[in-house]
Amino acid sequence: MFALPNLSKILIEILFVLALVGIGYWYFTYSQDKIQTLEANQAKLLAAVTEQTNTINSLQKFMNDQAANISNLQSSMSDAEAAKAKTETQVNQDDLAGLARKNPSDLEKRINDDSKKALQDLLNSIGGGK
């Protein structure tokens, strides 16, 4: 029936098939572990990208707000410089000593009113006025 050489061939073939099945099983489990690791890494990367995108968007909004604030401050500064130049021109044109001798209370009132206005303008430009 079965000769010894046939039995050894069958055993070798069975061992070979078992080795192939073992290698296949090992490769399958290794591949699944690797896939799970890669999927976890991908999820972490997607979360990091989302966080970075949100950070970039908030920084761009902050930058735009700062640009608007700078523009407003420059405009206020220009207005303040114009008012200063106007005041200097008026002071240079007026003879303060002569005005003080003629009508001291009127001069004092004008100086106080202009000082209050300048202070209020300054407070409004920095957002502290009402």
ZICORMO-V234428 format. One record per pair of residues at least 24 apart in sequence whose ideal C-beta (glycine too) atoms are under 7 Angstrom apart, sorted by sequence separation. I is the first residue (numbers start at 1). GAP is how many residues later the second one is. D is the distance in Angstrom with one decimal. If there is no record, write none. Layout:
# ZICORMO-V234428
i->{I | I}
gap->{GAP | GAP}
d->{D | D}
This chain:
# ZICORMO-V234428
i->{83 | 83 | 80 | 76}
gap->{35 | 38 | 45 | 49}
d->{7.0 | 7.0 | 6.9 | 3.8}
